[in-house]
Amino acid sequence: MSQRLAVHEPVLRRLLAGLYGEHAHFDAWLGELMASLEALHSARPAELRALDEQRAAQPDWFLSQRMLGYCAYVQNFGGDLNGVAARIPYLQEMGVSYLHLLPFLRARAGENDGGFAVSSFDDVEPALGTNADLDALTTQLRAAGISLCSDFILNHVADDHAWALAAKAGDAAARAMFLVYPDREMPDRYERTLGQVFPQVAPGNFVQVDAMGGWVWSTFYPYQWDLNYANPAVFAEMAVALLRLANRGIEVFRLDSTAFLWKREGTNSMNQPEAHQILQALRAIVDIVAPGVLLKAEAIVPTCELPAYLGSDEARECHIAYHSSLMAAGWLALSEQSTSAMREVIRNTPALPQAATWLSYVRCHDDIGWNVLRAEAAAGGHDANARLARAARFYTGAEDSYAAGASFQSSDPNAAHGSNGMAASLVGLQTARSDEEREQAMRRMLLLHGLALSFGALPVLYMGDELAMENDYSYLHRPQHAMDSRWLQRPRFDDERWQHRSEGCMYQSLQSLLAARRRHEALAANAPRTLLDDAPDGMLALARGERFLALMNFSGQPQSYALQGRWTDCLDGRILDGAATLAPYAMQWLERGAAA
Ligand code: OTU
């Protein structure tokens, strides 16, 4: 560790002095933090230290085209952690090397936002297993070549976390972990410029708590209390909590809601410079103590705000960041049968620092948030709101569409908040009445996967999409969930479909795509990407290096693209000369030359 300290400690000290240097006892606080880091490093198991060394020697290990992610809720995928372990052979069959299990730490009793209200960072949720089960799972996954990714919900804790309970009981130090205001004066001032994540189920950003004698900042549900990162104790507690989990063998941390970590009056309190300094300080800590660990930013923010989460070669931040704009743009393109906004997103996606990448995906447990696309949807003088609101309506099944989804947190047909639904339901598989309709829906699904797999990113599949699982409407019968349509896309794993997956067209086609991706180094996350602007509006043409071409038809009409020279279709081996013609919603991956 001493060598790494020499490199990263000055960076860490500078960042923390910038954030907390004005506090009385700053030096003593920093001394204690450094001592904790030392202790956590000593406690790090030998096997993980070996992994650290290996990865420090090859920091771009996660950029390979052989990396593939899979994301699931523990209870839905395996019932509990042991059940997840039993599914490792299935993950290996698909070539998965990274497993993101949605929150599995002890969650708030009662409603807890699918586990996103954490009441202990040191214990597994009893309904899902024990800490020993977690240790066993990380060991088994590591042996199978799969890195476990865990959510690290660092913006807020549950209102029954020990800190919240102590604060309610009058403990001043615990109270200082939160943002508490005696009356509405400050909340009202902040509210003037704050947005709302859950305007229907959790309006406003503050909750009145009698036991706290005032208003507590809570960006999300009222039982999720934002932490006060202006207090150095919060930073230190969270940093060591992350490292304790890392020492259990968690290799990737999904840093939830990173955009919200720092509040500033007169702004929307998102993407503030201090939020980035906090993340850079966490990165320095990881680089010192556990350099095999990756940090992944979950910041669902406009494209122009995204690159900062990956830092620069000089100021390192997260290793991975969700490209939510690309994801939303794929869905917008399908609904509009035009790639214009998606091309804007790609133009606005800069080259990244070394050993950093995007996370690409088709669906996840959250909504498709349309607001991140405002700038791209406005390009060329368009009315962004009208465009995005139309997409939101489209995915509810309106506008003559094939989709079967739901609007998120809005009943206003002219609003563009978000859309929910399983991918299969959104692409039309659920409403398809003929083989032809089913075939088209299938192509739309593979098209979106094709984009995520060929873009140059770490692609993550969402549980059930590989089996074309459809919406789960059972949430409507649960009063506590009925208002949160994100539950549409949180079904139980369908064992029936899984058993018959070899007859499943979706599963088989996706496996061929995954296999083709693994074969082509041009599809590695860090291989060069060029947007080819000579493709027709309905088509996206992406070159990867000089020898690989991905053509994707987002329209319901056939589209052609002129080719220079001879190309081979990577999926069916056909040789193309002169032009490629794509059926509605079809995709082609082409390799230059004629395969021998
Ligand atoms: C994240 O989400 C999680 O993914 C959600 O499942 C949680 O509800 C939420 O945090 C609170 O922990 O703000 O920056 O629009 O995309 O809530 C990311 C809905 C977030 C989610 C949004 C999101």
Residues whose N, C-alpha, C, O or C-beta is under 5 A from the ligand:
A	BS01	OTU	D113 F116 V197 F220 D256 S257 T258 E298 A299 I300 D366 D367
